[in-house]
């Protein structure tokens, strides 16, 4: 059985908020070419919305969602353009 873990990285650099999440995976992943996202392989009605939501948020803040299925882990990250400070 694969050890379960998750690493979250968040920091601000210049005008961008970087968010990176990496977690363990033991199963193969299924990439949907039409959606440009990985498909959830979990059972149930409410799985598979997280990456779609993350992509929508990234687009709203002039970014893109980067996804990678690496050896034994899955990674997603984005750098959101922050709004200008209020004066």
Secondary structure, DSSP 8 states (H G I E B T S, - for coil): -----EEEEEEEETTEEEEEEEEE--S--EEETTTTEEE--S-STT-S-HHHHHHHHHHHTT---EEEEETTEEEEEEEEE------
